[in-house]
Amino acid sequence: MKGEAFSTTGQLLGTVLAVQANFYRVQLDLGDEETRGQGDEGDKGDKENSSRTPPLSHSPYPPLLLCTRRMRLKKIGQQVMVGDRVLVEEPDWSGGRGAIAFVLPRNSELDRPAIANVNQILLVFAVADPPLEPYQLSRFLIKAESTSVDVVLCLNKGDLVSTQVQSEISSRLLGWGYQTLFMSVNNNINIDKLLYGLQDKITVLAGPSGVGKSSLINALIPDAHLRVGEVSGKLSRGRHTTRHVELFELPLGGFLADTPGFNQPDIDCSPEELIRYFPEARQRLAVDSCRFSDCLHRDEPGCVVRGNWERYEHYLEFLEQAIARQTQINQQADPESTQKLKTKGKGQTQYEPKLESKKYRRVSRKTQLQELQDLYKDEE
C-alpha cells in the first residue's frame, strides 16, 4: 500500500511505529514523488494549505507524524497498537502532528508484546557467550509457537564455535522441527541472507538478553542506533537495553519490531493446548491419535505422543507449570478454596493453606476505642 495518493478528505494511510503515553508515531505511506508534488502546490503562499500539505523534501523515507487518537476511538474502546494500519487526518506538516481517525482491521495481534499485523517471529539465541541452553530455547519456542505466526530461528555468534559444532546443533534442532540459520553480527556473516527473509514483512525480534538483538538491529538498520549492553560476567546473561516496543523500517521493505528483553517467558496456555506447540509431537499426532480425546500424554494408555523424543522431558515440566497455572486460575474463581499456590525460588511452586481473611490481623487502636465507646453507651 506504499505510494498512496492524498485522498479528497485529507486522510492518509500509515503504520504506527511506536506508542508512548497518549501519542503515536506514525509513518505515512507517501512516496517521494507524491511528497514533492503536494509540496509544490503548497508554495502558493496559502497559510492554511501549507499546514495540510507536506513540504518539499528529497528524503527517500516517508514522513513521520506524532499523532493523537480521536476521541471517538477512545469512546468505542478502540486501542491503537504498534503495527496498526491507520488513517490519519488533518496533518500539520510544519509541526509534524496529526490525528488518528480510523484503525484498519488487523491480520494478527499479539498481547505480549502488544503488536498488530505480525507476519513472523525472529527468535535469536547465541551459541556462545552466553552459552546455548536447550531448556531456555525450548521455552522461548513454545511461547513463539503459541502466537500462531511463523517462527524463524537464528543462532548468533556462530563464529565462536567450530563448523562441526554448528552441524551438531543444526541436526539436533532439526529433530525439534526447526531449520536454523547461523550468523555472526560482529563478522557480518549471513546478515544479508537474513535481511532477504525479512523483506516486506512485520517481524518481531525476540530472545533472551545478551544474545545480540540490539547489535543485530544496528547491523540490519544502521540508522537505528540502538544502545548495546554487555554480557554480565557473573550470570552469563545480557543486560536489558530495550525499554519499549518499536518498529524499525528495513532497507528492503518491511518492519522489524524490537521488544523488551525477558529471560523466562511464561507458559500461559492451557494444559490441553501445550502439546500443539511441539512440532515433533504434532507430527506424531498427524499420523495417529491418542486413545482418549483429553489425553495429556503422561501415563494415559494408548498415548501416541509419549515416547522417545528429546523434548518430551521439557513437555512434562511445562505441563506441570500449565496445570499449576490452571489450578491457580480456578482457585481465584472459587473464593471458598482452602489452598493457594505460592511461587518459590527458581520457578518452583507449591500449595499452602489459605488463611481466613482478616482472621490473624491485629485490631487497630481506633477500632478498639470505638468498640469501648459503643460498649459504654450500651451500659448507660
Secondary structure in CASP SS format (residue, H / E / C, confidence):
PFRMAT SS
TARGET T0000
AUTHOR 0000-0000-0000
METHOD secondary structure of the structure
MODEL  1
M C 1.00
K C 1.00
G C 1.00
E C 1.00
A C 1.00
F C 1.00
S C 1.00
T C 1.00
T C 1.00
G C 1.00
Q C 1.00
L E 1.00
L E 1.00
G E 1.00
T E 1.00
V E 1.00
L E 1.00
A E 1.00
V E 1.00
Q E 1.00
A C 1.00
N C 1.00
F E 1.00
Y E 1.00
R E 1.00
V E 1.00
Q E 1.00
L E 1.00
D C 1.00
L C 1.00
G C 1.00
D H 1.00
E H 1.00
E H 1.00
T H 1.00
R H 1.00
G H 1.00
Q H 1.00
G H 1.00
D H 1.00
E H 1.00
G H 1.00
D H 1.00
K H 1.00
G C 1.00
D C 1.00
K H 1.00
E H 1.00
N H 1.00
S H 1.00
S H 1.00
R H 1.00
T C 1.00
P C 1.00
P C 1.00
L C 1.00
S C 1.00
H C 1.00
S C 1.00
P C 1.00
Y C 1.00
P C 1.00
P C 1.00
L E 1.00
L E 1.00
L E 1.00
C E 1.00
T E 1.00
R E 1.00
R C 1.00
M H 1.00
R H 1.00
L H 1.00
K H 1.00
K H 1.00
I C 1.00
G C 1.00
Q C 1.00
Q C 1.00
V C 1.00
M C 1.00
V E 1.00
G C 1.00
D C 1.00
R E 1.00
V E 1.00
L E 1.00
V E 1.00
E E 1.00
E E 1.00
P E 1.00
D E 1.00
W C 1.00
S C 1.00
G C 1.00
G C 1.00
R E 1.00
G E 1.00
A E 1.00
I E 1.00
A E 1.00
F E 1.00
V E 1.00
L C 1.00
P C 1.00
R C 1.00
N C 1.00
S C 1.00
E E 1.00
L E 1.00
D C 1.00
R C 1.00
P C 1.00
A C 1.00
I E 1.00
A E 1.00
N C 1.00
V C 1.00
N C 1.00
Q E 1.00
I E 1.00
L E 1.00
L E 1.00
V E 1.00
F E 1.00
A E 1.00
V C 1.00
A C 1.00
D C 1.00
P C 1.00
P C 1.00
L C 1.00
E C 1.00
P H 1.00
Y H 1.00
Q H 1.00
L H 1.00
S H 1.00
R H 1.00
F H 1.00
L H 1.00
I H 1.00
K H 1.00
A H 1.00
E H 1.00
S C 1.00
T C 1.00
S C 1.00
V C 1.00
D E 1.00
V E 1.00
V E 1.00
L E 1.00
C E 1.00
L E 1.00
N E 1.00
K C 1.00
G H 1.00
D H 1.00
L H 1.00
V C 1.00
S C 1.00
T H 1.00
Q H 1.00
V H 1.00
Q H 1.00
S H 1.00
E H 1.00
I H 1.00
S H 1.00
S H 1.00
R H 1.00
L H 1.00
L H 1.00
G H 1.00
W H 1.00
G C 1.00
Y C 1.00
Q C 1.00
T E 1.00
L E 1.00
F E 1.00
M C 1.00
S E 1.00
V C 1.00
N C 1.00
N C 1.00
N C 1.00
I E 1.00
N C 1.00
I H 1.00
D H 1.00
K H 1.00
L H 1.00
L H 1.00
Y H 1.00
G H 1.00
L C 1.00
Q C 1.00
D C 1.00
K C 1.00
I E 1.00
T E 1.00
V E 1.00
L E 1.00
A E 1.00
G C 1.00
P C 1.00
S C 1.00
G C 1.00
V C 1.00
G C 1.00
K H 1.00
S H 1.00
S H 1.00
L H 1.00
I H 1.00
N H 1.00
A H 1.00
L H 1.00
I C 1.00
P H 1.00
D H 1.00
A H 1.00
H C 1.00
L C 1.00
R C 1.00
V C 1.00
G C 1.00
E C 1.00
V E 1.00
S C 1.00
G C 1.00
K C 1.00
L C 1.00
S C 1.00
R C 1.00
G E 1.00
R C 1.00
H C 1.00
T C 1.00
T C 1.00
R C 1.00
H C 1.00
V C 1.00
E E 1.00
L E 1.00
F E 1.00
E E 1.00
L C 1.00
P C 1.00
L C 1.00
G C 1.00
G C 1.00
F E 1.00
L E 1.00
A E 1.00
D E 1.00
T C 1.00
P C 1.00
G C 1.00
F C 1.00
N C 1.00
Q C 1.00
P C 1.00
D C 1.00
I C 1.00
D C 1.00
C C 1.00
S C 1.00
P C 1.00
E C 1.00
E C 1.00
L H 1.00
I H 1.00
R H 1.00
Y H 1.00
F C 1.00
P H 1.00
E H 1.00
A H 1.00
R H 1.00
Q H 1.00
R H 1.00
L H 1.00
A H 1.00
V H 1.00
D C 1.00
S C 1.00
C C 1.00
R C 1.00
F C 1.00
S C 1.00
D C 1.00
C C 1.00
L C 1.00
H C 1.00
R C 1.00
D C 1.00
E C 1.00
P C 1.00
G C 1.00
C C 1.00
V C 1.00
V C 1.00
R C 1.00
G C 1.00
N C 1.00
W C 1.00
E C 1.00
R C 1.00
Y H 1.00
E H 1.00
H H 1.00
Y H 1.00
L H 1.00
E H 1.00
F H 1.00
L H 1.00
E H 1.00
Q H 1.00
A H 1.00
I H 1.00
A H 1.00
R H 1.00
Q H 1.00
T H 1.00
Q H 1.00
I H 1.00
N H 1.00
Q H 1.00
Q H 1.00
A H 1.00
D C 1.00
P C 1.00
E C 1.00
S C 1.00
T C 1.00
Q E 1.00
K E 1.00
L E 1.00
K E 1.00
T E 1.00
K C 1.00
G H 1.00
K H 1.00
G H 1.00
Q C 1.00
T E 1.00
Q E 1.00
Y E 1.00
E E 1.00
P E 1.00
K C 1.00
L C 1.00
E C 1.00
S C 1.00
K C 1.00
K C 1.00
Y C 1.00
R C 1.00
R C 1.00
V C 1.00
S C 1.00
R H 1.00
K H 1.00
T H 1.00
Q H 1.00
L H 1.00
Q H 1.00
E H 1.00
L H 1.00
Q H 1.00
D H 1.00
L H 1.00
Y H 1.00
K H 1.00
D H 1.00
E H 1.00
E C 1.00
END
